[in-house]
Amino acid sequence: MTKIDTGTALVTGADRGLGFGLTQGLLERGWRVFAGQYMPEWPQLEELRAQYPDALQPVPLDVASIASVRAAAQTVGTASERVDLLINNAGVTSRTNRTPISERLDYDEAHRLYNVNALGPLRVVEAFLPLVAESVLKRLCFVSSEAGSINRAERTAWYAYCMSKAALNMGVKIMFNDLRSQGYTFRLYHPGWIRSYMGGTKSDDADLEPEEAATYALPFFLRARADEDRLVLMDYLGREWPF
């Protein structure tokens, strides 16, 4: 089992929420972090950079844009010869989630969620794969959701979000089938209900602060598993979810 204590990481959606918590947690563990920055006007990353000027580098990154993703990969590749840990965290949800099928669904919103949540991680892995290939760890992490579990689906709405996460899970499974034999290791993760900004404003009624959620996520992302040849969707309490 490959073990690595520190290295170089890329975190998408690092401006705030879970992505920021993951970035901060990695820096505290001695990692060098390239932080995908979608909102340069948001101050937290620059404040964190002041604390870790040699270890943190914000990188402009919009996972919905192939040009942005490729430009980010070029920027990181100029500064580093490899990426050991790639955390696909960037994600969005919608205020129209609760619309039932008996009313008019917002298909533009559905396309937006699918583009970011399902296709965004594919763009990122595709662009950064040559850098991850230079790593011994080759760790690809994906923040998914219990909402993507078809077997355990109980909602009567949330079409766009649930479908986008189910599509992400399928994409990760296909990547796993393709890349596992080449030494890549995978982490598929449901982080719990976080007080994040995914819907545009902070969801204060959720269970976990982003920093707390990151303390659950990072051990799963970083430690070795006894069975790397089996892809699992794990939650923050250590429970496995069916796809």
C-alpha positions, 0 to 999 in steps of 0.5 A: 500500500502506497503511503505519503505523508506530504506532497503536492495537492490540487483542490478545486472550489477552494474559495470557501466551504469544504474546499477552503477547509480541505486546503487549510487542513492540508497546509496544516499537515505540511502539504503544498496546495494549488487552490482552485479559485473561482471567486477572486473577490472572496478574501479567505484564500488570500488571507490564508496565503499570507499565513502560508506564502511558500505553500499555498498558490491560488490558481484561477479555475472554473471547472465548467470551462475546458479553457480555464481547466487547461490553463490551470493545468498549465499554470500548475505544471509550470510550478510543479513537476507533479500532483500527488493528490487531486481533490475534485471538490467544486460543486453547485446546487440550486434553489429550484431543487424542490420543484416537483415533476408536476410543475415546470422544471428549470432545465437551464439550471439542470444543465448548469448543475450537470456541467459543474458537478458531473462534467467538471471533474472529468475536465479536471482529471483529463487536464491534470492526468499527466501531472498526477501520472508523475506521482507515486500516490496518484490519488484522485478524490471526488466529493460526491453525495448520498444524493447520487445513490440510486439504491437509497434514493428517497427524495421526491424532487431534487432532480438536477442535483441528484442526477448530477451526482449519480452521473459523477459516480458513474464517471468515477467508476469508469475512470476507476475501471480505466486507471486503477491498473495503472496505479491510480487510487480513488476516493469517492466521498459523501461529506455530510450536510455542510454549512456551505455556500453551494446554493449561493448563501451559507446554509446555516441549518446544516449539520457541519461547519466546513472546517469540521467536515474537512477533519472527517474528509482528509483522513479518508483522502490521505490514508491507504486502504486495504482494498484499493481494487474496490471503489466505494462511496464512503460517508463522513461517519465511515459508512459505505453507500451503495451507488 
